[in-house]
Amino acid sequence: MTMPRRRPGRPRRDDQRPTRDLVLAAATALFAERGFDAVGLRDVAAAAGVDVATVAHHTGTKAELYDACFARVFTAEREVLVAAGERARAALAAGRGEALRALHDLVDVFVDFLEDRPETTALWLRRWLEPHRHADLDQRYAAPLYALVEELLAAAAADGALVEPAPHVTVRSLVWAVHGHVVALAAQDGSGARERREFRAFVHRFLDGLYPPATP
């Protein structure tokens, strides 16, 4: 029996994930490591084990591929944050204690997400090194998640569960703190268990300090 020949120059694929997922995973890792300008479609093709035509077929131009990488991490992040946000919103009616506990859980979900997917932090940090390039990505893939949590804090304040005069500042401060934590983990040689433990304790102290019990 004669086996079909592979086309010349086509890398061998051992990964059985759908081709588009494979390409986006490879591209996300490369853009996170090198930034937009230093990555070409051929680099992505080589990393994914496919040819350049396959990359272009599934994702289009390099700019479209870059956008698709952000859309991919945004979709995963939104899924976990929306679920945690809904739980937090349901807790508001139970008073300050339950509302604050739900906010602690929401922050834990966000920290877990970025610890498990450090390429998300690296991808965004590369983008933010050039704040005026690809700024539309922020509007599509960062602003909606910020707004989700900002609206939750505003609702908690309106219900009297906590006092929050500047939810946008609070959310951005926490986001940057968690990204910094992920960078610190990446710089360590060991497991980072102590860093993980101490940072988790810090963000909980931070929330408790922001929203102390009301004075009688």
C-alpha positions, -999 to +999 in steps of 0.1 A: +000+000+000+014+034-010+012+061+017+003+096+007+033+119+006+035+150+027+040+182+007+076+194+008+083+218+036+052+209+056+061+203+092+048+171+109+019+176+133+018+154+165-007+176+184-043+165+178-060+197+188-080+215+162-057+234+138-070+268+146-066+262+184-031+249+178-021+280+157-036+305+182-018+288+211+015+289+193+009+325+182-001+336+217+031+322+232+053+338+205+036+373+207+038+371+245+076+363+243+086+386+215+059+412+208+041+420+175+070+431+153+093+402+161+069+375+151+061+364+115+036+340+102+064+315+094+075+316+130+039+307+140+037+280+114+069+264+126+058+265+163+024+251+154+037+223+131+018+235+101+026+254+070+022+292+064-007+287+041-026+269+069-019+297+094-032+323+069-062+302+061-073+300+097-064+334+110-057+358+080-030+385+082-006+389+111-027+417+125-058+396+124-039+367+141-027+391+168-063+402+174-074+366+175-049+359+202-063+386+224-098+375+216-089+339+227-075+349+261-104+374+266-130+347+260-114+324+286-110+352+311-145+365+306-160+331+312-145+327+347-150+364+357-187+365+346-195+335+366-177+349+397-193+383+392-228+368+391-221+350+424-208+383+439-238+402+427-262+377+442-244+381+475-250+419+477-284+416+492-270+396+521-251+426+535-215+437+538-201+404+551-214+383+523-206+410+497-170+413+509-166+375+509-178+373+474-153+400+463-125+379+479-137+350+459-138+371+427-102+382+433-091+346+439-107+336+406-087+363+388-054+354+405-060+317+397-067+325+361-035+345+355-013+321+375-025+293+354-022+313+321+009+335+325+010+340+287-020+363+292+000+387+313+030+385+290+007+392+260-008+423+276+025+436+289+040+435+254+010+454+241+012+480+268+049+487+261+036+506+231+004+523+245-005+540+212-003+509+190-031+484+188-050+505+214-083+492+200-075+459+216-079+475+251-114+486+242-125+452+229-107+428+253-098+447+285-124+474+290-154+450+291-138+430+320-129+462+339-164+474+335-179+442+347-161+445+381-164+483+383-202+479+379-202+453+406-184+476+430-207+504+421-237+482+428-223+472+462-218+508+471-253+517+460-267+489+482-247+502+512-226+470+514-194+490+511-180+525+504-163+527+470-158+563+456-135+553+427-142+517+414-122+523+382-090+531+402-096+501+425-100+477+396-070+489+376-048+488+408-058+452+415-053+442+378-018+457+377-009+441+411-019+407+398+000+411+366+031+422+386+027+391+407+026+368+376+058+385+364+075+379+398+065+342+396+080+339+361+113+353+373+117+327+401+136+294+397+115+274+421+078+266+424+070+301+437+049+286+465+059+313+490+052+341+464+018+327+457+009+323+493+021+358+503+005+376+474-028+359+480-027+371+516-018+406+504-048+410+481-071+398+508-056+423+533-059+449+505-096+443+501-102+443+539-084+476+542-104+491+513-137+481+528-134+481+566-165+476+588-187+507+591-181+527+623-211+529+646 
